[in-house]
């Protein structure tokens, strides 16, 4: 499938002004849901261009993208029939999402432990009555970590779907849309020095991402009622944008552990 620029702009304009636009686009393309992907991609690719439907705000454009993709998800899921291979594939993706969360969290926690050891070397550098001389200040400075005063560690898990068979060379690769889908999984796993003890206790709610004692299968209980569904999979289903087909097509999961080393100088 390939849509001309004229058609894409026509569909974008329709999407921004008519709540029935997704179904109208589907009808015009005989139920080919990929048409909705191309319209959403066109908006994402151009939304910040000054002359791209400038009468509409970025919020309007983001809303149109969500409307297109949510309609597509409902449409695909209503047509979807589960097979045994589908179930096995779904559980395989589910298992790997959980592993990605676990390994990323372990990496973040191990890094936090190292940084906590560095933090223990620090003593107060605030000038007070115990620092009566420059020599005493310099003595304290020497035993301190030369930089680290605080840190923040954030974990993100980004699964990437594969939208159908390979595209022709002259077609858009839907790169903006792939990043959009990948960014919808919110894992909410983070650690900082001030919250280290709380954030690493099992009772902390954000660790539900890797907690196997709670089964998050309510959104898919009719099919996999006896199987374990992890929080990350539950989150994907909860977006109402990832269809079953998209989840089954996930071909890579990227994990980022972003560490910010922080310094401040008290005066």
C-alpha positions in Angstrom: 0.0 0.0 0.0 1.2 3.5 -0.8 -0.8 6.7 -0.2 -0.1 9.9 -2.2 0.7 13.1 -0.4 -2.7 14.5 -1.5 -4.6 11.6 0.0 -2.6 11.8 3.2 -3.3 15.5 3.6 -7.0 14.9 2.9 -7.1 12.1 5.5 -5.2 14.2 8.1 -7.6 17.1 7.6 -10.6 14.7 8.0 -9.0 13.2 11.1 -8.6 16.6 12.7 -12.2 17.6 12.0 -14.4 14.5 12.0 -14.6 11.9 14.8 -15.8 9.3 12.2 -12.7 9.8 10.1 -11.0 6.5 11.0 -13.9 4.4 9.9 -14.3 6.5 6.7 -10.7 5.9 5.8 -11.1 2.2 6.5 -14.2 2.0 4.3 -12.4 3.8 1.5 -9.6 1.3 1.6 -11.8 -1.8 1.9 -10.9 -2.5 5.6 -7.1 -2.3 5.1 -6.0 -1.0 8.5 -2.6 -0.1 7.3 -4.1 3.0 5.8 -4.7 4.3 9.3 -1.0 3.6 10.1 0.1 5.8 7.2 -2.1 8.7 8.2 -0.9 8.5 11.8 2.7 8.3 10.6 2.2 11.4 8.4 0.9 13.4 11.4 3.8 12.3 13.6 6.3 13.1 11.0 5.0 16.6 10.3 3.2 17.7 13.4 5.9 20.3 14.4 6.3 21.8 10.9 5.1 25.4 11.0 2.9 25.2 8.0 1.5 21.7 8.7 -2.2 22.4 9.4 -1.1 25.3 11.6 -4.7 26.1 12.5 -4.6 23.0 14.7 -2.6 22.7 17.9 -0.1 19.9 18.7 -2.7 18.6 21.1 -5.3 18.3 18.3 -2.8 16.4 16.2 -1.8 14.0 19.0 -5.5 13.4 19.7 -6.1 12.6 16.0 -3.2 10.0 16.1 -4.7 8.4 19.2 -8.1 8.3 17.6 -6.8 6.6 14.4 -4.8 4.0 16.3 -7.4 3.2 18.9 -10.0 2.7 16.1 -7.5 0.5 14.3 -6.9 -1.5 17.5 -10.6 -2.2 18.1 -11.1 -3.1 14.4 -8.2 -5.6 14.4 -9.1 -7.1 17.7 -12.7 -7.6 16.7 -11.5 -9.6 13.7 -8.9 -11.5 15.6 -9.3 -15.2 16.3 -7.0 -16.9 18.7 -5.1 -20.0 17.6 -2.8 -22.2 19.7 0.3 -20.9 18.0 -0.9 -17.3 18.8 -1.3 -18.2 22.4 2.2 -19.7 22.6 3.6 -16.6 20.9 1.7 -14.2 23.2 3.1 -16.0 26.3 6.6 -16.0 24.8 6.4 -12.2 24.3 4.9 -11.9 27.8 7.9 -13.9 29.2 10.4 -11.7 27.4 8.8 -8.5 28.5 9.1 -9.7 32.1 12.7 -10.7 31.6 13.5 -7.3 30.1 12.0 -5.6 33.1 13.8 -7.9 35.5 17.2 -7.5 33.9 16.9 -3.8 33.5 15.9 -3.4 37.1 18.8 -5.6 38.2 21.1 -3.4 36.2 19.7 -0.3 37.8 19.8 -1.7 41.3 23.4 -2.9 40.9 24.4 0.6 39.6 22.6 2.2 42.6 24.5 0.0 45.0 27.8 1.2 43.5 26.7 4.8 43.7 25.5 4.4 47.3 29.0 3.2 48.2 30.3 6.4 46.7 27.8 8.4 48.6 29.0 6.9 51.9 32.3 8.7 51.4 30.6 12.0 51.5 30.5 14.2 54.6 28.9 17.5 55.0 30.7 20.3 53.2 28.4 23.0 54.6 30.5 25.5 56.5 29.6 25.2 60.2 31.1 25.7 63.6 33.1 22.4 63.3 35.0 23.9 60.3 36.9 26.6 62.0 39.8 26.6 59.5 40.4 26.3 55.8 42.6 23.3 56.6 39.7 21.4 58.2 37.5 22.2 55.2 40.3 20.9 52.9 40.7 17.8 55.0 37.1 16.9 54.6 37.1 17.7 50.9 39.9 15.2 50.4 38.0 12.3 51.8 34.8 13.1 49.9 33.9 11.7 46.5 35.1 14.3 44.1 31.8 14.7 42.3 28.9 12.6 43.4 26.3 14.3 45.7 23.2 12.7 44.3 22.0 10.5 41.4 18.9 9.5 39.5 18.4 6.2 37.6 15.5 5.6 35.3 14.5 2.4 33.5 12.6 2.3 30.2 11.4 -0.7 28.3 10.6 -0.2 24.6 9.0 -3.1 22.6 8.9 -2.6 18.8 6.2 -4.2 16.7 6.6 -5.2 13.0 3.7 -3.9 11.0 3.1 -6.7 8.6 5.4 -8.0 5.8 8.4 -5.9 4.6 7.5 -2.7 2.8 8.5 -1.8 -0.7 11.6 0.4 -1.1 9.4 3.4 -2.1 7.2 3.2 1.0 7.6 4.9 4.3 9.1 2.6 6.9 6.8 4.0 9.6 9.7 4.8 11.8 7.9 7.6 13.7 5.1 5.3 14.4 7.3 2.5 15.6 8.9 4.9 18.1 5.4 6.0 19.2 4.3 2.4 19.9 7.5 1.6 21.7 7.2 4.6 23.9 3.7 3.7 25.2 5.0 1.1 27.7 5.4 3.0 31.0 7.4 0.9 33.4 7.9 3.5 36.2 11.0 1.9 37.6 13.4 4.5 39.0 15.9 4.9 41.9 17.5 7.9 43.5 19.6 8.4 46.6 16.9 10.0 48.6 14.4 7.2 47.8 16.9 4.3 47.7 15.6 2.4 50.7 12.0 2.8 49.9 12.4 2.1 46.2 14.2 -1.1 46.7 11.7 -2.6 49.2 9.3 -5.3 47.8 6.3 -3.4 49.1 7.0 -0.4 46.8 4.2 -0.4 44.2 6.4 0.5 41.3 8.1 -3.0 41.6 4.8 -4.5 40.4 6.6 -4.5 37.0 8.6 -7.5 38.2 6.3 -8.9 40.8 5.2 -12.5 39.9 2.9 -12.8 42.8 0.1 -10.8 41.1 -1.4 -12.0 37.9 -2.4 -9.1 35.6 -4.4 -11.2 33.2 -7.8 -9.5 33.7 -7.7 -7.9 30.2 -7.3 -11.3 28.5 -8.8 -13.7 31.0 -11.2 -15.1 28.5 -8.3 -16.7 26.5 -5.5 -17.1 28.9 -7.3 -17.4 32.2 -4.9 -19.9 33.7 -1.7 -18.2 32.5 0.5 -15.5 34.1 0.4 -12.1 32.5 3.1 -9.6 33.6 2.4 -6.0 34.4 4.2 -4.8 31.2 1.9 -6.9 29.0 -1.1 -5.6 31.0 0.2 -2.0 30.3 0.4 -2.7 26.5 -3.1 -4.0 26.4 -4.2 -1.0 28.5 -3.1 1.5 25.9 -5.9 0.4 23.6 -3.5 1.1 20.8 -1.5 -2.1 20.8 -3.6 -4.7 19.1 -3.2 -8.4 19.6 -1.5 -8.6 16.2 0.9 -5.9 17.1 1.9 -7.7 20.3 2.4 -11.0 18.5 4.6 -9.2 16.0 7.0 -7.7 18.5 10.5 -8.5 17.1 12.7 -6.6 19.5 12.6 -5.2 23.1 15.0 -2.4 24.0 15.9 -1.7 27.6 17.5 1.6 28.7 19.0 2.3 32.2 19.7 6.0 32.3 22.0 7.2 35.1 22.4 10.9 36.0 25.3 11.7 38.3 24.6 14.9 40.1 26.7 17.4 41.9 25.9 20.6 43.9 28.0 23.1 45.7 26.5 24.4 49.0 27.4 27.9 49.9 
